[in-house]
Amino acid sequence: MTVPYHLAQAIKEQQLLGKLNELTAWHVENCEPYKEMLRKGSMPLEVRQIDEVPYLPVQLFKLMDLKSIPQEDIIKILKSSGTTGQQVSKIYLDKDTSIAQTKALVEVMKPILGNKRLPMIILDTKSVLKDRKSFSARGAGILGFSNFGRKHFYALNDDMSLDVEGLQAYLKEYEGQCILLFGFTFMIWQYIYKETRDKGIKLDFGDSILIHGGGWKKLKDEMVDAKTFNRLLKEQLNIQNVHNYYGMVEQVGSIFLECSEGHLHAPSYADVIIRNPITFETLKNGQQGLIQVVSELPKSYPGHSLLTEDLGTIHGIDDCSCGWKGKYFSVAGRIPKAELRGCSDTYQGGVQR
């Protein structure tokens, strides 16, 4: 694993392409449904450009069990969130893939968090981690990011009420220290920001770093964009340092982190491609289309090249003023009429799914 943002795009693509071709061959050999889909689609097994790597729509992981490992090697099953009646994606991990994803996440976060574990407040409830063998998208996110913290404190009780006394005591204990905050965007908005605002609860998170992702649709319905979200959290809770990220359970570990300039960046082991939603042709920078994500991490299941249900735009390559190399982009939201299954859009009526 290399330093995540130092490679120029041309060098990165050259290195990544070989690994993606190897993964395509591996999954063809070890996952019969994947092999059959590529055969029926007359898709090439070895390609010369990243945007030619065969891709699967993320929707397929809801409809099929796709894995490239024997049943006995499965150590964990990750599930996307879904409202009642919706099918969920099932992602099968073996030990090697799980370790690779954890290591990658650590490297991606180093430029923001450094090497030292920070006191950590998880802006969610501990009950989401009940089943250690089968995780929801929220549970997988919490488990992955909890590696960056110590003395973990869960800000929400099991009934989603805010543990105000516990929070105040924790903030007092670590006053003057940098505290890591992690949560899902809508959960933070609904159960932390609105709760403290509406009830006049005073909390000062001081010198803290917030990492958050997922659940933007409901905020956009309330006309809240990223800048507004950041401003209101600063005003209400004194959270100064906020970084959004883009990721999904179907390619967990492949996190696209927001830089100091507010752009999402593709790390050295993953990339994004933007496609026309109708023709699926690759679009130029500056044009909005469907996001395709590629990653060298998924070996236990054929998830190394996926077409998402999200719309995005690549804004530039190698020239972001933050200094990070590679592609930088933004996400506009889900395609119209696509199924909603965001990490945190799915807590409804007190039931976790």
WOQUI-V23423 format. One record per residue. N is the residue number from 1. SS is DSSP state (H for helix, E for strand, C for the rest). D_CENTER is the distance of its C-alpha to the mean C-alpha in Angstrom with 2 decimals. Layout:
n: <N;N>
ss: <SS;SS>
d_center: <D_CENTER;D_CENTER>
//
This chain:
n: <1;2;3;4;5;6;7;8;9;10;11;12;13;14;15;16;17;18;19;20;21;22;23;24;25;26;27;28;29;30;31;32;33;34;35;36;37;38;39;40;41;42;43;44;45;46;47;48;49;50;51;52;53;54;55;56;57;58;59;60;61;62;63;64;65;66;67;68;69;70;71;72;73;74;75;76;77;78;79;80;81;82;83;84;85;86;87;88;89;90;91;92;93;94;95;96;97;98;99;100;101;102;103;104;105;106;107;108;109;110;111;112;113;114;115;116;117;118;119;120;121;122;123;124;125;126;127;128;129;130;131;132;133;134;135;136;137;138;139;140;141;142;143;144;145;146;147;148;149;150;151;152;153;154;155;156;157;158;159;160;161;162;163;164;165;166;167;168;169;170;171;172;173;174;175;176;177;178;179;180;181;182;183;184;185;186;187;188;189;190;191;192;193;194;195;196;197;198;199;200;201;202;203;204;205;206;207;208;209;210;211;212;213;214;215;216;217;218;219;220;221;222;223;224;225;226;227;228;229;230;231;232;233;234;235;236;237;238;239;240;241;242;243;244;245;246;247;248;249;250;251;252;253;254;255;256;257;258;259;260;261;262;263;264;265;266;267;268;269;270;271;272;273;274;275;276;277;278;279;280;281;282;283;284;285;286;287;288;289;290;291;292;293;294;295;296;297;298;299;300;301;302;303;304;305;306;307;308;309;310;311;312;313;314;315;316;317;318;319;320;321;322;323;324;325;326;327;328;329;330;331;332;333;334;335;336;337;338;339;340;341;342;343;344;345;346;347;348;349;350;351;352;353>
ss: <C;C;C;C;C;C;C;C;H;H;H;H;H;H;H;H;H;H;H;H;H;H;H;H;H;H;H;H;H;H;C;H;H;H;H;H;H;H;H;H;C;C;C;C;C;C;C;C;C;H;H;H;C;C;C;E;E;C;C;H;H;H;H;C;C;C;C;C;C;C;H;H;H;C;C;E;E;E;E;C;C;C;C;C;C;C;C;C;C;E;E;E;E;C;H;H;H;H;H;H;H;H;H;H;H;H;H;H;H;H;H;H;H;C;C;C;C;E;E;E;E;E;E;E;E;H;H;H;H;C;C;C;C;E;E;E;H;H;H;H;H;H;H;H;H;H;H;H;E;E;E;E;E;E;E;E;C;C;C;C;C;E;C;H;H;H;H;H;H;H;H;H;H;C;C;C;C;C;E;E;E;E;E;E;H;H;H;H;H;H;H;H;H;H;H;H;H;H;H;C;C;C;C;C;C;C;C;E;E;E;E;E;E;C;C;H;H;H;H;H;H;C;C;C;C;H;H;H;H;H;H;H;H;H;H;H;H;C;C;C;E;E;E;E;E;E;C;C;H;H;H;C;C;C;C;E;E;E;C;C;C;C;C;E;E;C;C;C;C;E;E;E;E;E;E;C;C;C;C;C;C;E;C;C;C;C;C;C;E;E;E;E;E;E;E;C;C;C;C;C;C;C;C;C;E;E;E;E;E;E;E;E;E;E;E;E;E;C;C;C;C;C;C;C;C;C;E;E;E;E;E;E;E;E;C;C;C;C;C;C;C;C;C;C;C;C;C;E;C;C;E;C;C>
d_center: <18.68;19.62;18.90;15.62;17.03;20.76;21.32;22.87;21.38;24.50;24.50;20.84;21.34;24.47;22.88;19.79;22.07;24.16;21.36;19.97;23.61;24.06;21.14;22.56;25.91;24.62;23.01;26.15;28.22;26.34;24.89;27.78;25.99;23.88;27.16;28.92;26.43;26.71;30.48;30.88;28.90;30.97;27.89;28.59;27.49;27.75;26.97;27.70;24.82;21.04;21.19;23.68;21.53;21.72;18.64;18.02;16.81;13.88;16.57;18.54;16.52;17.83;21.30;21.80;21.38;20.24;20.61;22.34;23.61;26.50;25.99;27.30;24.60;21.75;20.74;17.71;16.52;13.05;13.33;11.41;12.85;15.96;18.99;22.43;23.64;20.42;19.59;16.33;14.63;15.74;14.24;16.89;16.50;19.48;20.11;19.69;16.29;15.04;16.69;15.43;11.73;12.73;14.83;12.40;10.03;13.39;14.51;11.67;12.26;16.03;16.98;15.89;16.79;19.42;20.68;21.94;20.47;20.69;21.85;18.85;18.63;15.98;16.17;16.27;18.78;19.44;20.51;17.02;17.43;20.80;20.44;19.53;19.82;17.75;14.49;12.82;9.10;10.03;12.15;9.91;7.56;10.98;12.57;10.36;10.61;14.17;15.35;15.53;17.91;21.34;23.46;20.60;21.56;20.12;21.00;21.42;24.09;23.81;25.16;22.41;25.12;24.58;26.24;28.02;30.55;28.14;25.93;29.05;30.37;27.20;27.09;30.80;30.52;28.07;29.58;29.61;26.78;23.27;21.01;17.25;15.69;12.33;11.43;9.94;11.50;14.05;15.04;15.86;17.75;19.63;20.48;20.65;21.60;23.78;25.33;26.49;27.62;29.54;31.20;31.93;30.19;30.21;27.42;27.04;23.92;25.73;24.26;20.64;17.19;14.50;10.77;9.05;6.52;7.21;10.89;12.45;15.01;17.26;17.37;18.41;20.98;22.32;22.44;20.05;18.16;16.12;19.45;21.07;18.33;18.64;22.41;22.88;20.94;23.14;26.24;25.74;24.17;24.80;21.18;21.65;18.64;15.37;12.17;9.43;6.05;4.46;2.10;4.47;7.00;9.32;7.98;6.49;7.29;6.78;4.98;6.95;8.62;11.28;14.75;17.92;18.89;15.99;14.62;11.25;12.16;11.82;12.68;15.74;14.44;12.37;13.30;13.23;16.32;17.49;19.91;22.62;21.78;25.37;26.53;23.23;24.80;22.82;22.98;23.99;22.22;22.56;22.52;20.01;18.95;16.52;13.47;13.77;11.36;13.23;12.69;15.47;13.84;14.36;18.03;18.48;17.49;17.74;14.14;14.67;15.18;13.72;14.73;12.34;13.91;12.60;15.03;14.66;17.09;17.48;19.64;20.92;21.01;22.03;23.51;21.09;23.29;20.87;22.07;18.94;19.73;18.20;16.76;15.42;14.40;13.56;12.15;15.05;13.78;14.45;17.61;20.64;21.54;18.35;17.54;15.48;13.02;10.20;8.77;11.56;13.98;15.71;17.62;21.03;24.50;23.74;22.42;19.11;18.07>
//
